[in-house]
Amino acid sequence: MFDLRCLVVVSAVLLAPWNAFASAELARSKNCVACHSVERRMIGPPFKDIAGRYANDGSAVQTLSQRIREGTVGNWGQMPMPEQPQVSQDDAEALTRWILSLQ
């Protein structure tokens, strides 16, 4: 007999890589990769370092998605993170969740 719990688990496993891929693609499409990479410092910090710094911060999604959209300076040195108003709130939150998943 078919078990609904099995379907839920299988669906989650199949969708997880797509969500990660979609978020990496979103980062490319929003040009985040012009200044950031997953593992090495470029103009901005690596996404993995960001994930590590905010790993235990319950407000990280809100904080980082706001910083993506409004910009910031001084959190990772004096190089500013320019505002990205063309990134919607939903996309900024999706990008943040993907970044946080990289730790």
CORKA-V131948 format. One record per residue. N is the residue number from 1. RES is the residue in one letter. PHI is phi in radians with two decimals (NA if undefined). D_LAST is the distance of its C-alpha to the last C-alpha in Angstrom with 2 decimals. Layout:
# CORKA-V131948
N,RES,PHI,D_LAST
N,RES,PHI,D_LAST
This chain:
# CORKA-V131948
1,M,NA,38.63
2,F,-1.30,35.56
3,D,-1.86,32.86
4,L,-1.08,31.10
5,R,-1.08,28.08
6,C,-1.10,27.74
7,L,-1.06,27.86
8,V,-1.10,25.09
9,V,-1.12,22.78
10,V,-1.08,23.79
11,S,-1.07,23.34
12,A,-1.10,19.78
13,V,-1.15,18.96
14,L,-1.23,20.87
15,L,-1.45,19.45
16,A,-0.99,15.69
17,P,-1.10,15.74
18,W,-1.11,18.08
19,N,-1.08,15.97
20,A,-1.11,13.04
21,F,-1.11,15.90
22,A,-1.07,17.62
23,S,-1.25,14.87
24,A,-1.11,14.54
25,E,-1.13,18.30
26,L,-1.09,18.40
27,A,-1.05,16.52
28,R,-1.19,19.17
29,S,-1.19,21.96
30,K,-1.62,21.30
31,N,1.18,21.23
32,C,-1.08,17.85
33,V,-1.30,17.59
34,A,-1.21,20.74
35,C,-2.11,18.89
36,H,-2.24,15.17
37,S,-2.27,13.48
38,V,-1.20,10.06
39,E,-2.06,10.36
40,R,-2.19,13.58
41,R,-1.25,15.29
42,M,-2.11,18.06
43,I,-1.22,19.92
44,G,-1.91,16.85
45,P,-1.20,13.54
46,P,-1.13,10.88
47,F,-1.00,8.58
48,K,-1.13,5.53
49,D,-1.17,7.73
50,I,-1.09,8.44
51,A,-1.04,5.23
52,G,-1.14,5.58
53,R,-1.12,9.18
54,Y,-1.84,9.38
55,A,-0.99,7.38
56,N,-1.90,10.94
57,D,-1.76,12.94
58,G,-1.12,14.92
59,S,-1.81,16.31
60,A,-1.05,13.27
61,V,-1.08,14.27
62,Q,-1.14,17.78
63,T,-1.08,17.23
64,L,-1.25,15.08
65,S,-1.15,17.20
66,Q,-1.16,20.22
67,R,-1.15,19.17
68,I,-1.07,18.73
69,R,-1.33,22.21
70,E,-1.77,24.01
71,G,1.42,22.54
72,T,-2.90,21.99
73,V,-2.63,22.78
74,G,1.69,22.12
75,N,-1.41,18.50
76,W,-2.32,17.45
77,G,1.94,20.99
78,Q,-1.59,24.08
79,M,-1.24,23.12
80,P,-1.29,23.29
81,M,-1.66,21.03
82,P,-1.17,23.96
83,E,-1.12,24.43
84,Q,-2.24,23.77
85,P,-1.16,26.35
86,Q,-1.29,26.59
87,V,-1.51,23.16
88,S,-1.15,24.05
89,Q,-1.03,22.51
90,D,-1.09,21.38
91,D,-1.16,19.78
92,A,-1.10,18.07
93,E,-1.20,16.62
94,A,-1.12,15.61
95,L,-1.07,13.92
96,T,-1.09,12.09
97,R,-1.09,10.99
98,W,-1.12,9.84
99,I,-1.01,7.91
100,L,-1.12,6.27
101,S,-1.31,5.73
102,L,-1.47,3.81
103,Q,-1.18,0.00
